[in-house]
């Protein structure tokens, strides 16, 4: 689908126009704790023709119960549209509220067939990393178990890219979310599900990250705006391909060592990239090893490198130059990590990975 991308002019007139075009007079605003620090809060306070109902009752890694409460809030407000403002958790909650809001409230929504609806979903990311505003994926937790929700209808139709929303990002989160966007694009480029369209998005996203990194890390408005575009474009790429081994291997690193998601993904991909170059005979992409080598050259070119080997070195240097730590594992951690890897995501990876390979890679990732 084609998204309507809005860039605010300071008074959010483009957003006013979008709401008028959609005929919205009652809006559910799903937001996290960042809302109180955003310029757009003044826009919401001054609205005259639109009634805004806030929903904030959720936490990071949102639970099913929070989404169900959000659906009740949507119905009680008789809302006509949903506006998500926040990071990945706010986006996930808003997407699921949209998906469930026309379904049977008397049964668990996750156990029902998906019923698409035309409720407009507007998204304003407050981090430049997940690209959730461009994807058909959401994650919530039921009884402590991760539940992946996927449907084309939850891709937001309108996205507000407001660089001022990134001003208050803490330095570590700023670095980690940028790396998440970069890893999305890199993994999408080499995925077995890549297409001409996804490769175009992935290359553009890598180039945008590379070009805007200095300004973004310096918290300059132009750099923030460029990184928002990078994350959105990378999201469009993984919306086609999904992620691969880097993400399959990084999730347990986040929970075991308290790392941010993008930090963990970058540690994994900086080990995977040179491993791929060293083992061309492991290629499983049905299009053949030459296709995979072309994808790796695309990554290198987008990173302004002459060859994939240089791109792998550049990714390694980037993680080190950003000052991101490497956890110190206990010996028993490796069995835990290997058992945690999602085999479904490994199927998207274009090379054969056995248990011994994954173990060796975790030793490389953790420098053990």
Sine and cosine of phi, psi and omega as CSV:
sin_phi,cos_phi,sin_psi,cos_psi,sin_omega,cos_omega
0.00,0.00,0.41,-0.91,0.04,-1.00
-1.00,-0.04,0.83,-0.56,0.04,-1.00
-1.00,0.02,0.57,-0.82,0.14,-0.99
-1.00,0.00,0.92,-0.39,-0.04,-1.00
-0.99,-0.14,0.83,-0.56,0.00,-1.00
-0.94,-0.35,0.64,-0.77,0.12,-0.99
-0.87,-0.49,0.89,-0.46,-0.12,-0.99
-0.93,0.37,0.51,-0.86,0.02,-1.00
-0.97,-0.24,0.20,0.98,-0.04,-1.00
0.97,-0.26,-0.45,0.89,0.02,-1.00
-0.90,-0.44,-0.01,1.00,0.07,-1.00
0.87,0.50,0.60,0.80,0.03,-1.00
-0.92,0.40,-0.55,0.84,0.02,-1.00
-0.88,0.47,-0.58,0.81,0.03,-1.00
-0.95,0.32,-0.65,0.76,0.10,-1.00
-0.84,0.55,-0.70,0.71,-0.02,-1.00
-0.90,0.43,-0.65,0.76,0.01,-1.00
-0.89,0.45,-0.66,0.75,0.02,-1.00
-0.91,0.40,-0.63,0.77,0.05,-1.00
-0.90,0.44,-0.67,0.74,0.00,-1.00
-0.89,0.46,-0.55,0.84,-0.01,-1.00
-1.00,0.09,-0.14,0.99,-0.01,-1.00
0.94,0.34,0.53,0.85,-0.09,-1.00
-1.00,-0.04,0.82,-0.57,0.11,-0.99
-0.85,-0.52,-0.16,0.99,0.04,-1.00
-0.72,-0.69,0.88,-0.48,-0.19,-0.98
-0.81,-0.58,0.75,-0.66,0.15,-0.99
-1.00,-0.07,0.85,-0.53,-0.04,-1.00
-0.95,-0.30,0.94,-0.34,0.01,-1.00
-1.00,-0.09,0.90,-0.44,-0.10,-1.00
-0.60,-0.80,0.41,-0.91,0.04,-1.00
-0.97,-0.24,-0.24,-0.97,-0.09,-1.00
-0.91,0.42,-0.29,0.96,0.00,-1.00
-0.93,0.36,-0.32,0.95,-0.12,-0.99
-0.81,0.59,-0.67,0.74,-0.07,-1.00
-0.90,0.43,-0.25,0.97,-0.02,-1.00
-0.96,-0.28,0.08,1.00,-0.09,-1.00
-0.99,-0.12,0.59,-0.81,0.06,-1.00
-0.88,0.48,-0.53,0.85,-0.10,-0.99
-0.92,0.39,-0.26,0.96,0.01,-1.00
-0.87,0.49,-0.52,0.86,0.03,-1.00
-0.93,0.38,-0.58,0.82,0.06,-1.00
-0.87,0.49,-0.72,0.70,-0.02,-1.00
-0.90,0.43,-0.60,0.80,-0.01,-1.00
-0.93,0.37,-0.46,0.89,-0.09,-1.00
-0.99,-0.14,0.03,1.00,0.01,-1.00
-0.88,0.47,0.68,-0.73,-0.01,-1.00
-0.91,-0.41,-0.58,0.81,-0.10,-1.00
-0.99,-0.15,0.01,1.00,-0.02,-1.00
-0.77,-0.64,0.78,-0.63,0.08,-1.00
-1.00,0.01,0.82,-0.57,-0.06,-1.00
-0.95,-0.31,0.79,-0.61,0.13,-0.99
-0.92,-0.39,0.81,-0.59,-0.05,-1.00
-1.00,-0.02,0.63,-0.78,0.17,-0.99
-0.79,-0.62,0.89,-0.46,-0.06,-1.00
-0.78,-0.63,0.09,1.00,-0.16,-0.99
-0.99,0.11,0.92,0.39,0.07,-1.00
-0.44,-0.90,0.30,-0.95,-0.03,-1.00
-0.84,-0.54,0.18,-0.98,0.16,-0.99
-0.83,0.56,0.51,-0.86,-0.13,-0.99
0.81,0.58,0.89,0.46,-0.20,-0.98
-0.89,0.46,0.56,-0.83,-0.02,-1.00
-1.00,-0.02,0.41,-0.91,0.04,-1.00
-0.82,0.58,-0.65,0.76,-0.03,-1.00
-0.87,0.50,-0.58,0.82,0.03,-1.00
-0.92,0.39,-0.66,0.75,0.03,-1.00
-0.90,0.44,-0.69,0.73,0.02,-1.00
-0.87,0.49,-0.63,0.78,0.06,-1.00
-0.91,0.42,-0.60,0.80,0.05,-1.00
-0.91,0.42,-0.60,0.80,0.06,-1.00
-0.89,0.45,-0.68,0.73,0.04,-1.00
-0.88,0.48,-0.66,0.75,0.01,-1.00
-0.89,0.45,-0.67,0.74,0.03,-1.00
-0.86,0.52,-0.71,0.70,-0.05,-1.00
-0.94,0.33,-0.66,0.75,0.00,-1.00
-0.90,0.44,-0.54,0.84,0.03,-1.00
-0.99,0.14,-0.13,0.99,-0.09,-1.00
0.78,0.63,0.68,0.74,-0.07,-1.00
-0.93,0.37,0.49,-0.87,0.01,-1.00
-0.96,-0.27,-0.27,0.96,-0.04,-1.00
-0.43,-0.90,0.27,-0.96,0.00,-1.00
-0.82,-0.57,0.70,-0.72,0.04,-1.00
-0.85,-0.52,0.90,-0.45,0.03,-1.00
-0.98,-0.18,0.82,-0.57,0.05,-1.00
-0.78,-0.62,0.92,-0.40,-0.01,-1.00
0.39,-0.92,-0.34,-0.94,0.04,-1.00
-1.00,0.00,-0.38,-0.93,-0.11,-0.99
-0.88,0.47,-0.58,0.81,-0.03,-1.00
-0.93,0.38,-0.69,0.73,0.06,-1.00
-0.87,0.50,-0.66,0.75,0.02,-1.00
-0.89,0.45,-0.69,0.72,-0.01,-1.00
-0.88,0.47,-0.70,0.72,0.00,-1.00
-0.89,0.46,-0.73,0.68,-0.03,-1.00
-0.90,0.44,-0.66,0.75,0.02,-1.00
-0.87,0.49,-0.68,0.73,-0.03,-1.00
-0.95,0.31,-0.58,0.81,0.10,-1.00
-0.86,0.51,-0.71,0.70,0.03,-1.00
-0.86,0.51,-0.72,0.69,-0.07,-1.00
-0.92,0.40,-0.58,0.81,-0.12,-0.99
-1.00,-0.05,-0.21,0.98,-0.24,-0.97
-0.92,0.38,-0.28,0.96,0.04,-1.00
-0.94,-0.35,0.22,0.98,-0.03,-1.00
-0.99,-0.15,0.10,-1.00,-0.09,-1.00
-0.95,0.31,0.91,-0.41,-0.02,-1.00
-0.95,0.32,-0.24,0.97,-0.03,-1.00
-0.99,0.12,-0.09,1.00,0.01,-1.00
-0.77,-0.64,0.38,-0.93,0.05,-1.00
-0.89,0.46,0.81,-0.58,-0.07,-1.00
-0.87,0.48,-0.57,0.82,-0.05,-1.00
-0.93,0.36,-0.31,0.95,0.00,-1.00
-0.99,-0.11,0.04,1.00,-0.04,-1.00
-0.98,-0.21,0.44,-0.90,0.16,-0.99
-0.88,0.47,0.61,-0.79,-0.01,-1.00
-0.94,0.35,0.73,-0.68,0.03,-1.00
-0.89,-0.46,0.98,-0.19,0.00,-1.00
-0.88,0.48,0.47,-0.89,0.06,-1.00
-0.61,-0.80,0.14,-0.99,-0.06,-1.00
-0.97,-0.26,0.38,0.93,0.05,-1.00
-0.91,0.41,0.85,-0.52,-0.02,-1.00
-0.91,0.42,0.65,-0.76,0.08,-1.00
-0.85,-0.53,0.86,-0.50,0.01,-1.00
-0.94,-0.34,0.67,-0.75,-0.06,-1.00
-0.78,-0.63,0.66,-0.75,0.13,-0.99
-0.77,-0.64,0.98,-0.19,0.00,-1.00
-0.94,0.33,0.64,-0.77,0.05,-1.00
-0.94,-0.33,0.13,0.99,0.20,-0.98
-0.71,-0.70,0.41,-0.91,0.04,-1.00
-0.94,-0.35,0.99,0.14,-0.05,-1.00
-0.36,-0.93,-0.88,0.48,-0.16,-0.99
-0.92,0.39,-0.54,0.84,-0.09,-1.00
0.91,0.41,0.32,0.95,-0.06,-1.00
-0.86,0.51,-0.46,0.89,0.00,-1.00
-0.93,0.37,-0.11,0.99,-0.02,-1.00
-0.89,-0.45,0.11,0.99,-0.12,-0.99
-0.86,-0.51,0.26,-0.96,0.01,-1.00
-0.99,-0.14,0.32,0.95,-0.08,-1.00
-0.93,-0.36,0.55,-0.84,0.16,-0.99
-0.55,-0.83,0.46,-0.89,0.01,-1.00
-0.77,-0.63,0.79,-0.62,0.14,-0.99
-0.71,-0.70,0.13,-0.99,-0.07,-1.00
-0.84,-0.54,0.76,-0.65,0.09,-1.00
-0.87,-0.49,0.84,-0.54,-0.02,-1.00
0.80,0.60,0.62,0.79,0.04,-1.00
0.98,0.18,-0.05,1.00,-0.02,-1.00
-0.98,-0.21,0.70,-0.71,0.00,-1.00
-0.92,0.40,0.74,-0.67,0.04,-1.00
-0.86,-0.52,0.88,-0.47,0.03,-1.00
-1.00,-0.03,0.82,-0.57,0.01,-1.00
-0.94,-0.35,0.80,-0.61,-0.06,-1.00
-0.70,-0.71,0.82,-0.58,0.12,-0.99
-0.24,-0.97,0.66,-0.75,-0.04,-1.00
-0.87,0.50,-0.47,0.88,-0.09,-1.00
-0.95,0.32,-0.21,0.98,-0.03,-1.00
-1.00,-0.09,0.10,1.00,0.15,-0.99
-0.94,0.33,0.86,-0.52,-0.01,-1.00
-0.84,0.54,0.63,-0.77,-0.01,-1.00
-1.00,0.06,-0.39,0.92,0.01,-1.00
-0.77,-0.64,0.74,-0.68,0.03,-1.00
-0.81,-0.58,0.79,-0.62,0.07,-1.00
-0.98,-0.20,0.91,-0.41,0.03,-1.00
-0.98,-0.18,0.98,-0.18,-0.09,-1.00
-0.93,-0.38,0.98,-0.22,-0.03,-1.00
-0.88,0.47,-0.42,0.91,0.03,-1.00
-0.90,0.43,-0.37,0.93,-0.01,-1.00
-0.93,0.36,-0.27,0.96,-0.03,-1.00
-1.00,-0.10,-0.05,1.00,-0.11,-0.99
-0.87,0.49,-0.57,0.82,-0.13,-0.99
-1.00,-0.08,0.13,0.99,0.00,-1.00
-0.88,0.47,0.77,-0.63,0.11,-0.99
-0.90,0.44,0.49,-0.87,-0.08,-1.00
-0.81,0.58,-0.69,0.72,-0.03,-1.00
-0.90,0.43,-0.70,0.71,0.02,-1.00
-0.90,0.43,-0.59,0.81,0.03,-1.00
-0.86,0.51,-0.73,0.68,-0.01,-1.00
-0.92,0.40,-0.72,0.69,-0.10,-1.00
-0.92,0.40,-0.65,0.76,-0.01,-1.00
-0.94,0.35,-0.59,0.81,0.08,-1.00
-0.87,0.49,-0.69,0.73,0.01,-1.00
-0.92,0.40,-0.53,0.85,0.07,-1.00
-0.88,0.47,-0.72,0.70,0.03,-1.00
-0.88,0.48,-0.69,0.72,0.01,-1.00
-0.89,0.46,-0.69,0.72,-0.01,-1.00
-0.92,0.40,-0.60,0.80,0.08,-1.00
-0.84,0.54,-0.73,0.68,-0.06,-1.00
-0.93,0.38,-0.68,0.73,0.00,-1.00
-0.89,0.45,-0.75,0.67,-0.02,-1.00
-0.91,0.42,-0.61,0.79,0.02,-1.00
-0.89,0.45,-0.61,0.79,-0.05,-1.00
-0.90,0.44,-0.63,0.77,-0.04,-1.00
-0.99,-0.11,0.02,1.00,-0.02,-1.00
-0.87,0.49,0.53,-0.85,0.07,-1.00
-0.93,0.38,-0.27,0.96,0.01,-1.00
-0.99,-0.12,0.17,0.99,-0.04,-1.00
-0.90,0.44,0.54,-0.84,0.07,-1.00
-0.79,-0.62,0.10,-1.00,0.08,-1.00
-0.85,0.52,-0.65,0.76,-0.01,-1.00
-0.92,0.40,-0.73,0.68,-0.04,-1.00
-0.91,0.41,-0.61,0.79,0.01,-1.00
-0.91,0.42,-0.59,0.81,0.06,-1.00
-0.89,0.46,-0.73,0.68,0.05,-1.00
-0.87,0.50,-0.71,0.70,-0.07,-1.00
-0.89,0.45,-0.71,0.70,0.02,-1.00
-0.88,0.47,-0.68,0.73,0.00,-1.00
-0.89,0.46,-0.66,0.75,-0.02,-1.00
-0.90,0.43,-0.69,0.72,0.03,-1.00
-0.88,0.48,-0.68,0.73,0.02,-1.00
-0.89,0.46,-0.65,0.76,0.01,-1.00
-0.91,0.41,-0.68,0.73,0.05,-1.00
-0.86,0.50,-0.74,0.67,-0.03,-1.00
-0.88,0.47,-0.68,0.73,-0.07,-1.00
-0.95,0.32,-0.61,0.79,-0.14,-0.99
-0.98,-0.18,0.00,1.00,-0.03,-1.00
-0.83,0.55,-0.75,0.67,-0.03,-1.00
-0.87,0.50,-0.73,0.68,0.00,-1.00
-0.92,0.39,-0.60,0.80,0.01,-1.00
-0.91,0.42,-0.72,0.69,0.00,-1.00
-0.92,0.40,-0.43,0.90,0.08,-1.00
-1.00,0.07,0.01,1.00,0.01,-1.00
0.89,0.46,0.59,0.81,0.07,-1.00
-1.00,0.07,0.54,-0.84,-0.08,-1.00
-0.86,0.50,-0.69,0.72,-0.01,-1.00
-0.90,0.44,-0.64,0.77,0.04,-1.00
-0.90,0.43,-0.65,0.76,0.04,-1.00
-0.90,0.44,-0.68,0.74,0.02,-1.00
-0.89,0.45,-0.67,0.74,0.00,-1.00
-0.91,0.41,-0.61,0.79,-0.01,-1.00
-0.95,0.30,-0.53,0.85,0.12,-0.99
-0.88,0.48,-0.67,0.75,0.04,-1.00
-0.91,0.41,-0.62,0.78,0.01,-1.00
-0.88,0.47,-0.73,0.68,-0.02,-1.00
-0.90,0.43,-0.65,0.76,0.02,-1.00
-0.90,0.43,-0.67,0.74,-0.01,-1.00
-0.93,0.37,-0.64,0.77,0.08,-1.00
-0.90,0.44,-0.60,0.80,0.07,-1.00
-0.88,0.47,-0.63,0.78,0.05,-1.00
-0.90,0.44,-0.56,0.83,0.01,-1.00
-0.93,0.37,-0.75,0.66,-0.03,-1.00
-0.97,0.25,-0.28,0.96,0.11,-0.99
-0.90,0.43,-0.43,0.90,0.05,-1.00
-1.00,0.01,-0.69,0.72,-0.21,-0.98
-0.98,-0.21,-0.41,0.91,-0.25,-0.97
0.92,0.39,0.11,-0.99,0.00,-1.00
-1.00,0.01,0.05,-1.00,-0.10,-0.99
-0.78,-0.63,-0.59,-0.81,-0.14,-0.99
-0.89,0.46,-0.56,0.83,-0.01,-1.00
-0.84,0.54,-0.68,0.73,0.04,-1.00
-0.98,0.21,-0.59,0.81,0.03,-1.00
-0.86,0.51,-0.55,0.83,-0.07,-1.00
-1.00,-0.04,-0.21,0.98,-0.15,-0.99
-1.00,-0.04,-0.35,0.94,-0.16,-0.99
-0.88,0.47,-0.67,0.74,-0.01,-1.00
-0.94,0.34,-0.47,0.88,0.07,-1.00
-0.87,0.49,-0.59,0.81,-0.03,-1.00
-0.92,0.39,-0.69,0.72,-0.05,-1.00
-0.98,0.18,-0.55,0.83,-0.07,-1.00
-0.97,0.25,-0.57,0.83,-0.09,-1.00
-0.86,-0.50,0.02,1.00,0.04,-1.00
0.95,0.30,0.46,0.89,0.01,-1.00
-0.99,0.12,0.49,-0.87,0.19,-0.98
-0.92,0.39,0.48,-0.88,-0.10,-0.99
-0.84,0.54,-0.74,0.67,-0.03,-1.00
-0.91,0.42,-0.57,0.82,0.08,-1.00
-0.87,0.50,-0.75,0.66,-0.02,-1.00
-0.91,0.42,-0.66,0.75,0.00,-1.00
-0.89,0.45,-0.63,0.78,0.00,-1.00
-0.93,0.37,-0.63,0.78,0.06,-1.00
-0.87,0.50,-0.64,0.77,-0.01,-1.00
-0.94,0.34,-0.72,0.69,-0.08,-1.00
-0.95,0.32,-0.46,0.89,0.04,-1.00
-0.95,0.30,-0.34,0.94,0.13,-0.99
-1.00,0.05,-0.58,0.81,-0.04,-1.00
-0.94,0.35,-0.64,0.77,-0.10,-1.00
-0.84,0.54,-0.82,0.57,0.01,-1.00
-0.92,0.39,-0.49,0.87,0.06,-1.00
-0.89,0.45,-0.65,0.76,0.04,-1.00
-0.88,0.47,-0.67,0.74,-0.01,-1.00
-0.92,0.40,-0.51,0.86,-0.04,-1.00
-0.99,0.11,-0.20,0.98,-0.09,-1.00
-0.74,-0.67,0.86,0.51,-0.01,-1.00
-0.88,0.47,-0.40,0.92,-0.01,-1.00
-0.94,0.34,-0.18,0.98,-0.03,-1.00
-1.00,0.03,0.05,1.00,-0.08,-1.00
-0.86,0.51,0.75,-0.66,0.05,-1.00
-0.87,-0.49,0.02,1.00,0.03,-1.00
-0.89,0.45,0.81,-0.58,-0.05,-1.00
-0.88,0.48,-0.28,0.96,0.02,-1.00
-0.99,0.12,-0.09,1.00,0.13,-0.99
0.99,-0.12,0.27,-0.96,-0.05,-1.00
-0.90,0.44,-0.50,0.87,0.01,-1.00
-0.92,0.40,-0.60,0.80,0.05,-1.00
-0.89,0.45,-0.69,0.72,0.00,-1.00
-0.90,0.44,-0.67,0.74,0.02,-1.00
-0.88,0.47,-0.59,0.81,0.05,-1.00
-0.91,0.42,-0.62,0.78,0.04,-1.00
-0.90,0.43,-0.66,0.75,0.02,-1.00
-0.92,0.39,-0.57,0.82,0.08,-1.00
-0.93,0.38,-0.59,0.81,0.07,-1.00
-0.87,0.50,-0.69,0.73,0.03,-1.00
-0.87,0.49,-0.71,0.70,-0.01,-1.00
-0.88,0.48,-0.72,0.70,-0.01,-1.00
-0.88,0.48,-0.68,0.74,-0.01,-1.00
-0.92,0.40,-0.43,0.90,0.05,-1.00
-1.00,-0.01,0.17,0.99,-0.01,-1.00
0.89,0.46,0.62,0.79,0.04,-1.00
-0.90,-0.44,0.46,-0.89,-0.03,-1.00
-0.99,0.15,-0.39,0.92,-0.07,-1.00
-0.51,-0.86,0.39,-0.92,0.02,-1.00
-0.84,0.54,-0.58,0.81,0.01,-1.00
-0.86,0.51,-0.64,0.77,0.03,-1.00
-0.93,0.38,-0.59,0.81,0.03,-1.00
-0.91,0.40,-0.65,0.76,0.05,-1.00
-0.88,0.47,-0.67,0.74,0.05,-1.00
-0.91,0.43,-0.62,0.79,-0.02,-1.00
-0.91,0.41,-0.64,0.77,0.05,-1.00
-0.90,0.43,-0.66,0.75,0.03,-1.00
-0.88,0.47,-0.72,0.70,0.00,-1.00
-0.90,0.43,-0.60,0.80,-0.02,-1.00
-0.87,0.49,-0.73,0.69,0.00,-1.00
-0.88,0.48,-0.67,0.74,0.00,-1.00
-0.93,0.37,-0.69,0.73,-0.04,-1.00
-0.92,0.40,-0.47,0.89,0.05,-1.00
-0.97,0.24,-0.12,0.99,0.05,-1.00
0.96,0.28,0.47,0.88,-0.03,-1.00
-0.99,0.10,0.74,-0.67,-0.11,-0.99
-0.97,0.24,0.35,-0.94,0.14,-0.99
-0.91,-0.41,0.84,-0.54,-0.03,-1.00
-0.88,0.47,0.41,-0.91,0.09,-1.00
-0.98,-0.19,0.95,-0.31,-0.12,-0.99
-0.99,0.14,0.49,-0.87,0.24,-0.97
-0.99,0.13,0.45,-0.89,-0.04,-1.00
-0.82,0.57,-0.59,0.81,-0.03,-1.00
-0.97,0.26,-0.20,0.98,-0.02,-1.00
-0.90,0.44,-0.52,0.86,-0.13,-0.99
-0.91,0.41,-0.64,0.77,0.07,-1.00
-0.89,0.46,-0.66,0.75,0.02,-1.00
-0.88,0.48,-0.70,0.71,-0.03,-1.00
-0.91,0.42,-0.72,0.70,-0.04,-1.00
-0.89,0.46,-0.66,0.75,-0.01,-1.00
-0.92,0.39,-0.39,0.92,-0.08,-1.00
-0.98,0.17,-0.25,0.97,-0.16,-0.99
-0.94,0.34,0.77,-0.63,-0.02,-1.00
-0.97,0.22,0.92,-0.39,-0.05,-1.00
-0.91,0.41,-0.41,0.91,0.02,-1.00
-0.91,0.43,-0.71,0.71,0.01,-1.00
-0.93,0.38,-0.51,0.86,0.04,-1.00
-0.90,0.44,-0.47,0.88,0.00,-1.00
-0.91,0.41,-0.36,0.93,0.03,-1.00
-0.99,0.16,-0.27,0.96,-0.04,-1.00
-0.98,0.21,0.66,-0.75,-0.14,-0.99
-1.00,0.09,0.23,0.97,-0.02,-1.00
-0.68,-0.73,0.49,-0.87,-0.01,-1.00
-0.96,0.27,0.82,-0.57,0.03,-1.00
-0.83,-0.55,0.90,-0.43,0.10,-1.00
-1.00,-0.06,0.09,-1.00,-0.02,-1.00
-0.88,0.48,-0.63,0.78,0.03,-1.00
-0.91,0.42,-0.62,0.79,0.03,-1.00
-0.89,0.45,-0.71,0.70,-0.03,-1.00
-0.90,0.44,-0.65,0.76,0.04,-1.00
-0.88,0.48,-0.73,0.68,0.00,-1.00
-0.89,0.46,-0.62,0.78,0.02,-1.00
-0.91,0.41,-0.64,0.76,0.04,-1.00
-0.90,0.44,-0.58,0.82,0.08,-1.00
-0.90,0.44,-0.63,0.78,0.03,-1.00
-0.94,0.34,-0.68,0.74,0.00,-1.00
-0.85,0.53,-0.68,0.74,-0.07,-1.00
-0.99,-0.12,0.16,0.99,0.05,-1.00
0.80,0.60,0.55,0.83,-0.07,-1.00
-1.00,0.00,0.00,0.00,0.00,0.00
